[in-house]
Amino acid sequence: MRIKKHPILESLERKEVQITYNGKSYLAFEGETIAAALLANQIRILRYTEKGKAPRGIYCGIGHCYECRVTVDDERSVRACITRVKDQMKIISQGIDADEI
């Protein structure tokens, strides 16, 4: 799910970092967004709506719609599409109870 070699762009080699999403560990690359890292790990659902618990993922991808809100290191409503991953970052879906993780 990631571009590893490109004929025009500079080297795409990046340092691997470890993140957790809903209690499970995943590899990500330094400099990529939370949304990109989760998509590369086959994760499409980022949160559930407050009313009805409908699943939500990336919609606009540029920080306007707020559909990709997640909790990052205990900070709620962080937009996954514009926030870059950091090593050991703890990410949790919004709209689910902690005992569901």
N, C-alpha and C positions, 0 to 999 in steps of 0.2 A: 504493500500500500504506500510505500514511500519511493520517491524518485531517488535513485542512488547514483546515476550517471547522466549527465546532461551535456550536449555538445557545445553549448554557449555559456552557461553559468559557470562560475568558479567552482572549486572543489566543494562537493556536497558532504564531505566527511566531517562529522561532528562528534563531540564527546558524548558518550552515552550517560544518561542519568537514570536514577530509579525514582519512580513515583508510585503512590498508591491511589487506587480509585475504589471506593466502597470496600476498603479493607484488603484488596488484592494488589499485588505488586506488578508493575509493568515497566518496560524499558521505554525511554523517550530520548530525544536528542536535544541537547542544549540549544536554546535559541528558537525552538518551535513552540507554537502555542499549545495550551492545554487541549483545545479542540482537535488540533492536528495530531497530537500524540495519542489521544483516545481513539480517533478515527483510524489511525494506523494500527491500533490494537483491536480493531473490529468492534469498538464501542460506539453505538449510535444514539443511545438514550442518555441524556445528560441530566435531566430533571423531570419532575412530574408536576402538573399544574396543581394549584392550591384547591381549586374546585374541580372535582371529578377525577383527579389523579391521572390525567391524560399524559402520555409520554411526550417529551419535547427533546429536540436535538438542535443541531446547527440550522439556522434559517438564513440570516443575512450574511453571516461570516465577517462583518465589519464593525460590530459593536453597537448597532442601532436598535435592534429589536429586543434584546434582553432574553431571548428564548434559551440561551445556553448557560444560564446562571448556575453556578455550582458553589459549594462551600469549600474554601481553600484555607487550610491551616486555621480552622475555626472562624474564618471571616466569611460571612454569608454574601450571597449575590455577586460573586465575582464572575465577570464575563469570560467564559472559556475561550472565545474566539479571538480575544485581543490580549490575553494574559499569557506570558511565556512561562514554561515550566522551569522549575528549579529542582536540584537534587533533593530527594527525600520529601518532596511536596506531598501533602496529604489532601486528597480531593474526595469530596463526598457529594452524591446527588442531593439536590434539594427536593423536598416534597415526599421523602420517605422517612420512616422512623429509624432510629439508630439500631433497634433490635431486628430490623429487616435486612441489615447489611450482612 
